[in-house]
Every structure is written in C-alpha cells, then in structure tokens.
Amino acid sequence: MMGLDLARAFDPALLARDCGIEPDPWQADLLRRHPRRALLCCSRQSGKTAACVLAAIWCALYEPSALVLILSPSLRQSSEVFRTLMLFYDKLKDAPELRQESVLRCELANGSRIISLPGTEKTVRGYSKADLVIIDEAARVEDQLLAAVRPMMAVSEGGGRLIALSTPAGKRGWFYEAWTGGSADWHRVRVPASECPRITAEFLAEELKELGAQRFSEEYELAFLEPDEAVFPTAIVDAAFVPEIRPLWM
C-alpha cells in the first residue's frame, strides 16, 4: 500500500489509471505539471472534465486538509461533475475513508474536502484558503465569478491553483480575454475534437452536417465566434479605439 501510494503521489498519471482512465498525453502532462493557473480550451467529449476531476482527487489525497472547489454554471452540472468524481474515487484501491459524503461534497479521513457548487458569485462567497479551484464551462459563467474566486486563494500555499475549462462561447467574457490576452501567467491547453482518439472522423462528419459549419467550428474546432447579437465584429470595434488619443474627460 505504501509503495502504491508513493507512486501515485509522484506520478498522478498512475492515479488516473487506477481510477480506470488511460490518460491522453495532454491529460498526463497537465496532471504532472500541477500548473498554478491553467486554461483548457477543449472540445466536447475530449476528456477535459475527467482531467480536472483527477486533479481534484490528487489534490485531496496528497495535500492533507486541502479545500478543493469545483464550480459549474448550474446545480445540475455541479452534481454531474461531482458524480463523475465519486465514480473515479470509488475505483481507487486503498483510498482514504470518506468521513462525509453527499451529492455535492465529501470529506476525506485526512481532512481534505471537495465541494461542487453552482458557479455564481453569491454561492461561492464565504470560502477561503482554497488549494484548488476548478471552473467548469468557464466561458459560460458570470465574469464576476473570477473576482469572487481569486481572493479565496490569497492565503493558500503558493497562492492556490486555478484551472478553468471550457469550449468557446463567443468573443466575450473573461475566459476569451484570458485565452487571447497573451499573458504568460496561464498554462494553456488546446484540444480540438480532431486530436481526441475517442472521437471518430465519421462522427465529426455527421455533426458538421447536423450542426452546420458555424456551430460545429465552435463546439469541436474551438473557434471563438462573434456573438449572435453583435452588430459589428469585435475586430472593428477594437480598431475604433487607439491609445494615442486621450479621452476628453481626463
């Protein structure tokens, strides 16, 4: 047991295999890197949620008394993500006993807690010293959520870890700005459907036919498209502003 536990601690990819998942190379790399800040722009069914759930389990196992928060746009999504996490956890041999368990949270014998919540500013306030925060469907949660989340990690060791995962949802919102902003603070992972070994070319051809080129390019090819309600393209609006001219009110 000791040897297995040490092996999992040093190589999280082994933890994934013990949970019944053979990680794709990008998943194994993410789990081993432990990036402090990560953006995952990945297609539907590419394994982004599984990778983050495994990161949550590893953190709870090997950082005693850790607090892991998983935030999703809705209560339904929160419960589904947590259900996936518990299915993985139940497959682990010699995993720590659960002191408490409900449909949205659990506490391990080592004092670590994993809590899954609807991702709104109101529901997440009140938590502090979060060791790992995972924002699911980050392009579809309120922009105010990030402002509410970051202070939770202010006194966490190393400033805590934040992983945001999503498919694109237009050229707007903090996820789009962070992805395209060029800041080196973020570790970025991009996985289109064509690079997922579990998604066949035949299925993608069928989806392209059914969804149309625009919706397909967003869901599977990770294109950031103009919002449907936009009168002018984002590039034209941005080009109308130049930093050389000072506003009259300054």
SULURHU-V151392 format. One record per residue. N is the residue number from 0. RES is the residue in one letter. SS is DSSP state (helix for helix, strand for strand, loop for the rest). BURIAL is + if it has 9 or more other ideal C-beta (glycine too) atoms within 8 Angstrom, else -. Layout:
BEGIN
N | RES | SS | BURIAL
N | RES | SS | BURIAL
END
This chain:
BEGIN
0 | M | loop | -
1 | M | helix | -
2 | G | helix | -
3 | L | helix | +
4 | D | helix | +
5 | L | helix | -
6 | A | helix | +
7 | R | helix | +
8 | A | helix | -
9 | F | helix | -
10 | D | loop | +
11 | P | helix | +
12 | A | helix | +
13 | L | helix | +
14 | L | helix | +
15 | A | helix | +
16 | R | helix | +
17 | D | helix | +
18 | C | loop | +
19 | G | loop | -
20 | I | loop | +
21 | E | loop | -
22 | P | loop | +
23 | D | loop | +
24 | P | helix | -
25 | W | helix | +
26 | Q | helix | +
27 | A | helix | +
28 | D | helix | -
29 | L | helix | +
30 | L | helix | +
31 | R | helix | +
32 | R | helix | -
33 | H | loop | -
34 | P | loop | +
35 | R | loop | +
36 | R | strand | +
37 | A | strand | +
38 | L | strand | +
39 | L | strand | +
40 | C | strand | +
41 | C | strand | +
42 | S | loop | +
43 | R | loop | -
44 | Q | loop | -
45 | S | loop | +
46 | G | loop | +
47 | K | helix | +
48 | T | helix | +
49 | A | helix | +
50 | A | helix | +
51 | C | helix | +
52 | V | helix | +
53 | L | helix | +
54 | A | helix | +
55 | A | helix | +
56 | I | helix | +
57 | W | helix | +
58 | C | helix | +
59 | A | helix | +
60 | L | helix | +
61 | Y | helix | -
62 | E | loop | +
63 | P | loop | -
64 | S | loop | -
65 | A | loop | +
66 | L | strand | +
67 | V | strand | +
68 | L | strand | +
69 | I | strand | +
70 | L | strand | +
71 | S | strand | +
72 | P | loop | +
73 | S | loop | -
74 | L | helix | -
75 | R | helix | -
76 | Q | helix | +
77 | S | helix | +
78 | S | helix | +
79 | E | helix | +
80 | V | helix | +
81 | F | helix | +
82 | R | helix | +
83 | T | helix | +
84 | L | helix | +
85 | M | helix | +
86 | L | helix | -
87 | F | helix | +
88 | Y | helix | +
89 | D | helix | -
90 | K | loop | -
91 | L | loop | +
92 | K | loop | -
93 | D | loop | -
94 | A | loop | -
95 | P | loop | -
96 | E | loop | -
97 | L | strand | +
98 | R | strand | -
99 | Q | strand | -
100 | E | strand | -
101 | S | loop | -
102 | V | loop | -
103 | L | loop | +
104 | R | strand | +
105 | C | strand | +
106 | E | strand | +
107 | L | strand | +
108 | A | loop | -
109 | N | loop | +
110 | G | loop | -
111 | S | loop | +
112 | R | strand | +
113 | I | strand | +
114 | I | strand | +
115 | S | strand | +
116 | L | strand | +
117 | P | strand | +
118 | G | loop | +
119 | T | loop | +
120 | E | helix | +
121 | K | helix | -
122 | T | helix | -
123 | V | helix | +
124 | R | loop | -
125 | G | loop | -
126 | Y | loop | +
127 | S | loop | -
128 | K | loop | +
129 | A | loop | +
130 | D | loop | +
131 | L | strand | +
132 | V | strand | +
133 | I | strand | +
134 | I | strand | +
135 | D | loop | +
136 | E | loop | +
137 | A | helix | +
138 | A | helix | +
139 | R | helix | -
140 | V | loop | +
141 | E | loop | -
142 | D | loop | -
143 | Q | helix | -
144 | L | helix | +
145 | L | helix | +
146 | A | helix | -
147 | A | helix | +
148 | V | helix | +
149 | R | helix | +
150 | P | helix | -
151 | M | helix | +
152 | M | helix | +
153 | A | loop | -
154 | V | loop | -
155 | S | loop | +
156 | E | helix | -
157 | G | helix | -
158 | G | helix | -
159 | G | loop | +
160 | R | strand | +
161 | L | strand | +
162 | I | strand | +
163 | A | strand | +
164 | L | strand | +
165 | S | strand | +
166 | T | loop | +
167 | P | loop | +
168 | A | loop | +
169 | G | loop | +
170 | K | loop | -
171 | R | loop | -
172 | G | helix | +
173 | W | helix | -
174 | F | helix | +
175 | Y | helix | +
176 | E | helix | -
177 | A | helix | +
178 | W | helix | +
179 | T | helix | -
180 | G | loop | -
181 | G | loop | -
182 | S | loop | -
183 | A | loop | -
184 | D | loop | -
185 | W | loop | +
186 | H | strand | +
187 | R | strand | -
188 | V | strand | +
189 | R | strand | -
190 | V | strand | +
191 | P | loop | +
192 | A | helix | +
193 | S | helix | -
194 | E | helix | -
195 | C | loop | +
196 | P | loop | -
197 | R | loop | -
198 | I | loop | +
199 | T | loop | -
200 | A | helix | -
201 | E | helix | -
202 | F | helix | -
203 | L | helix | +
204 | A | helix | -
205 | E | helix | -
206 | E | helix | +
207 | L | helix | +
208 | K | helix | -
209 | E | helix | -
210 | L | helix | -
211 | G | loop | -
212 | A | helix | -
213 | Q | helix | -
214 | R | helix | -
215 | F | helix | +
216 | S | helix | +
217 | E | helix | +
218 | E | helix | +
219 | Y | loop | +
220 | E | loop | +
221 | L | loop | +
222 | A | loop | -
223 | F | loop | +
224 | L | loop | +
225 | E | loop | -
226 | P | loop | -
227 | D | loop | -
228 | E | loop | -
229 | A | loop | -
230 | V | loop | -
231 | F | loop | -
232 | P | loop | -
233 | T | helix | +
234 | A | helix | -
235 | I | helix | -
236 | V | helix | +
237 | D | helix | -
238 | A | helix | -
239 | A | loop | -
240 | F | loop | -
241 | V | loop | -
242 | P | loop | -
243 | E | loop | -
244 | I | loop | -
245 | R | loop | -
246 | P | loop | -
247 | L | loop | -
248 | W | loop | -
249 | M | loop | -
END
